[in-house]
Structures are given as structure tokens and as C-alpha cells.
Amino acid sequence: MKERSLIWDFPVRIFHWALAASFAGAWLTAESERWRDIHIAFGYTMAGLILFRLVWGIVGTRHARFSDFVRGPTAVWNYLRSLLTPRPEAHAGHNPVGALAVIALLALGLVTAASGWFIEADLGGDWLEEAHEVLASLMLGIVGVHVAGVLFSSRMHHENLIAGMITGRKPGHPGEGIRNPRPIIGLLLLATLAGFWGWTLSNRLQASTPAAVMDKNPAANQHRDADD
Ligand code: HEM
């Protein structure tokens, strides 16, 4: 059996699954006025995660670094051509084609969240709301391509990439593994996410207490006074 090397550090794995969850959450709450604050919180989570990832792409571990996977058109072309041969190029981190989807998802995630922030701040107009929706749909399309690519690549290279993004380990790639999965940074990221969501949910709970609803809706107050 092939030895498994540690490829993805802990912060990258937390980042990935938290980003996937926040995109899914933002998508599912997009149309509802009742869930608006939660939709916005998912947007902030996405933006915060991506800003963290941009920094981690510079100072993170070997395969988390942009310098490890951002490649030019020649590398992309060579990788694609190698897929037609009996021995396709194997990459410990992202392959050059997968990396294109990764970069597109990071860029789109940030621009989509920023456009949502501008809408919330009443900057821009109807066109910005349209643009926000188009960007989110584009991102959904690329997520589809990304997941299809992950499944295709797992089959092609006989390795389970999804398990790799959970455990951090991939079979093979001797000498390319990292030593330190950076657990403290991962735990700090998790604690920040938990703190932000704890604060968001407790605000929501407070806003839904009868006293808060009365304060926000004077008409309901008048009704109550009339009833008294
Ligand atoms: C729903 C929204 C999703 C988004 C926005 C997303 C985004 C990303 C990003 C940005 C990366 C690069 C990670 C990094 O280098 O930090 C990545 C990698 C990866 N994603 Fe996703 N992802 C999503 C859903 C999924 C799902 C549902 C799966 C599993 C079926 C998945 C499986 C993977 C795997 C296996 C990798 C590593 C690929 C490799 O080994 O090169 N992703 N994803």
C-alpha cells in the first residue's frame, strides 16, 4: 500500500469546508427577507475566509502557497495533454487545471461578497443587485465544474481527493509532504468563525424577543396600548 503524505494543512481544510458551507448557506438564504441577516453573515464569512486564504497563500505551508499551484498556460496545456497519455502528470497539491477553478472561486467569492456589502450600504442601484445575482450564479456554475473536476481527477489518478481535503493526506507523493499541519492557526480560524457565528445568532435571538419586536414595530405597540 502507498504511504500517505500530509499535503493540506489544517487551516486550508477548515477554510475549504467553511467556504463551501458559507456559499451553500448564502445561496439557500438569498431569496428570503426573514433570513436576510443570516445571508449577510454568510457573505461576511465568505469574504473573511477568502481574505485569510489570500494571506495564507503567501505565508502558509508548501501546497497552500500560490507559488505552488498558480501556473501559466503552458503548464495547463501540458497537464491537459498528459491526461491523454497512460501516465498523466501527478501533482501533490492542486493540478494546473484545478488551480484555475480555485483561483476563479476565490476571486468570484470575494467580488460577490463585496457587491453584497455595497448593496447593503445602499451604494449602487438595481444594476448592482442584478450583478450580485449574476456573480453568485456564475460561482455556482464554477462550483459545479470544480466538483466534477475533483471527481474526474480522483478517478483518473485512483486517489480519493475528497478524503484528502478532510484528512489532509494523499497516497503517494513521497518527499512532498509537509511536516507541520499548523494546528494552532487552524484552531484560531475555527475559534474566529465560532465567535462570529455565536455573536450573529445571539443578535438574531435578541432581535426576535417580544420586547425587541415591539420596539421595532410601533404599530404593534399601539395595538397593545389599544387593547389595554
Ligand atoms: C460549495 C462550494 C465550494 C467551494 C466554493 C469550493 C472551493 C474550493 C477551493 C477554493 C479550493 C482550494 C482550497 C485551497 O487551496 O485552499 C478547493 C479545493 C478542493 N475542493 Fe472545493 N469547493 C466547494 C465545494 C466542494 C465540494 C462539495 C467538494 C467535494 C465533493 C470539494 C472538494 C474539493 C477538493 C477535493 C479540493 C482539493 C482538490 C485537490 O486535491 O487539488 N469542494 N475547493
Boltz pocket constraint, residues with backbone or C-beta under 6 A from the ligand:
constraints:
  - pocket:
      binder: B
      contacts: [[A, 12], [A, 15], [A, 16], [A, 19], [A, 20], [A, 21], [A, 23], [A, 24], [A, 53], [A, 63], [A, 64], [A, 92], [A, 93], [A, 94], [A, 95], [A, 98], [A, 101], [A, 102], [A, 105], [A, 106], [A, 143], [A, 146], [A, 147], [A, 150], [A, 161], [A, 162], [A, 163], [A, 164], [A, 165]]
      max_distance: 6.0
